[in-house]
Amino acid sequence: MLLGTLGLLATGLLSATDSRGLGWWSPGQASAAAHAAPLMRLADEGPAAVSPALAAAAAQGSAEARLIAIYRLVGEQRLDEALAAASVLVQQHPTFRLAQLLQADLLAAHARPLPAWGGSASYGGELAALREEALQRLAAMRARPPAGAVPAEFVQLPPSVPYAIAVDASRSRLYLFENGAGGPRLVEDFYVSIGKQGVDKLSEGDQKTPLGIYFTTTRPDPHAPQDRRLGAGALPINYPNAYDRTRGRTGRAILLHGVPSGNYSRPPQDSDGCVVLANEDLLGLASRLPERDTPVLISRHLDWRSPEAAKASVEPEFRRAFERWSSARLAAPQAPAAITDTSIVAWKDDRELMVVTFREQAGPGQRDDHVMRQYWGREGADWRIVAEGQVH
């Protein structure tokens, strides 16, 4: 009986694949297949050789992409190729527990025949957590965002914002966007863990990850003693933000951070409220981002739209309200010379919110520019500033 990652297949997680990507079985289909299919072993004979593209995917790229490709090899019953690729993956990433389980199951298949996806294994403890991790990784790989789409919240990002981040808690996924002349473009995504108690943080110690629009802040001193629990490093975000404080939300030290050196990844809900990535993913992310001010959207579910549709979703009433405020600000005593680099990110919980960040360029008698942030809330038909402050 399989108790590891191949046993996931018996629960309807993964089946053979075709040109459209990962295939899926319902539990009923898995049960029927268990009675109809012959026993499987690492075979001396078998179908035609695996496609070169799939073999290459299992041998290169990120550890996660290679794991998914190996699952696909298993789904195609190419267990010899899957074992070879899994062994290399474990050798190169010795703390990747899902890869270790997959290799162990494939080694067991080498020793004796295995029931074809028909096990009735029960899951508990760490194995259950690993099963959930595998489910989330595979689901996110199968249900990819539409090509060219962005989260609906990314209304307007100026060239001064080179990157933006969106976290989909339902998918255990962090998406990195590069902002260029054509607007934000998805360039990479990573598996993440969130709080043990889920999302919608309200208070200190509730072990939940906050929902909303946040921004990275100044990073810890790399020469200072590091908390080993943070793994390769940390990217702080500004929770609680000015709007959170008006709602009485408390807490501190919410970070995007790595994992202890003995781990590769974690179950989907395993932090005290932070967003946790594998160390190599965290380092890759940190190497791209500026020191601070990267937008970080954390949502239960991401609503994917074309960049044009996201921009058009802003109510004209809001744009008129912000234009009136800007005109009054520029006409006031000690006014800035100009308001530039305006970004607009939308949010909705129990009210509609617009988070507006902009630069006030130094005017006459002023020495420095200032970056400001405002939280506009809709009250009936009107838009009003409900929180604001200087960023730096």
Secondary structure, DSSP 4 states (H G I P E B T S, - for coil): ---SSGGGGGGTS-EEEETTEEE---HHHHHHHHHHSPPB-S-SS-SSPPPHHHHHHHHSS-HHHHHHHHHHHHHTT-HHHHHHHHHHHHHH-TT-HHHHHHHHHHHHHHHS-B-SS-------HHHHHHHHHHHHHHHHHHSPPPTT-EETTEEE--TT--EEEEEEGGGTEEEEEEEETTEEEEEEEEE-BEETT-B---STTS--B--EEEEB-PPPPTTSPPPGGGTT-EEEB--S-HHHHHTT------EEE---TT-S---SEEESS-EE--HHHHHHHHHHS-SS--EEEEESS--EE-HHHHHHTS-HHHHHHHHHHHHHHHHSTT--SEEEEEEEEEEESSSEEEEEEEEEE--TT--S-EEEEEEEEEETTEEEEEEEEE--
